Amino acid sequence: MNPYINFVNLVKAISASDTFPKVGHLPRLILDEIALNEFQGSPLTVRNLLSNQAIASPATLHKHLMALRRSGYVYTASVTEDRRSKYLKLTAQGHQYISTLSKALVEASLT
C-alpha cells in the first residue's frame, strides 16, 4: 500500500483513540506550526501566528489556539524582557502527540 495512505490511516486511528484529546484539521495545522518553530529553535509568538492568514483569519486562529491550550497541547510563555510577547510552546502532552505522529510516519514508510 502507499506509505502516505498508510500514514493517513494511522493518524485516523490515533485520532480515534482515547490516548489524546481530539484535534481537528485546523488545530493540527496550528500545532504543526508551533512544533516546527519550536524544533527549529525559534518559538512562534501568538502575534506571528495570528498574522499568518494563509492558515485562517486571526479570529479563527485565536479560537483554535485557545482550544489547543484547553486540550493541554500548548501553553504560552513570556520573555522576561518583554512581557507583552507570548511564545507558544508544546506541553509534555504536545511533545508526546508529535512523537506519536512521528512514529506513525516511520511505521507507514516501512510498510
N, C-alpha and C positions, 0 to 999 in steps of 0.2 A: 504494500500500500504506500501511497505518497506520504513522505515524512511530515509535510505540512498538515495534511488531513489528520494524521496520527496525533500531531500536536494539538490541533483544534479539538479533537475528541478528548484528549487528556485534560485540556483546560476546562471543557464542559463537565467532565467528571469531577474535577477539583471544585468547580463552582457549585455543583450539585451536592457535594458532600457537606457535612456539618463541621468540617475542620476549621473553616474560616468564615467570617461574616460575608454575606453575598456582596459581590462587586459587579455592577453593570458595565456596559461598554464604555461610556464616557468617563466614569470614575476610574476605570482601568487605564484609560489613556492619560488621565491626570497622574495616577500613581506611577505610570511608566515615566512621565516627565520628571517627577520628583526623584525617582530612583536613578534615572540617567544622570541627572545633575549631581546627586549625592555621590554616586560611584565615580564620577569624573572629578570629584573634589571641590566642586563649586555649588553648594546647596542653592536651590531655587528660592527666590523670595516670593512672598504672596503677591506683591506688586507685579513682578515679572510674569508670574503665572496668569494673573488676571488680565495682563496686557496681551496674552497670546490668543488672539482672536481666531487663529487658524483652527483651534480646537472647538471653541464655543464663545458665546458672549460672556462678558465679565460676570453678569448676574448668574448665568447658568454655571459657570466655573465655580463661583463662590458657593452656590448651593451644593454642588457635588463635593467640593473640598470640605465643607462642613460635615457632610455625610461620611467622608473618609476619616475625618477626625473622630466623629462619634463612634465609628466602627472600630477604631483603635489602630488604624494603619499608619497614620501620620500625626505629627504634632508640630507646633511652631516653637521656635526658639529665637530669642532676641540676642543681638550682639550688644555687648556692654557699652560700646562706644555710641551706638545709635539705637535706642530702644524702639524707634519708630519702624525700623526694618525688622520684619519677621521672616525667618528662614523656615522652609518646610523640610522636615526630616522624617525618615521612616522610623516607626517604633520597632520594637523587637518583633511584634506580630507582622509588621510590614516587611521586615527583612525575611522572616520565615516564609511569607507568601511569595516573595520574589524568588527565594531559594527553591521553593516547591515548583514554581513555574520553570525555573532554570533546569531542574532535574527532569521535568516533563519534556522539555525541549531536547535534552540529551537523549532521553529514552526514545522519543519519537524519531530522532535521527538514526538510531541504531536498528530500528525495525523496518 
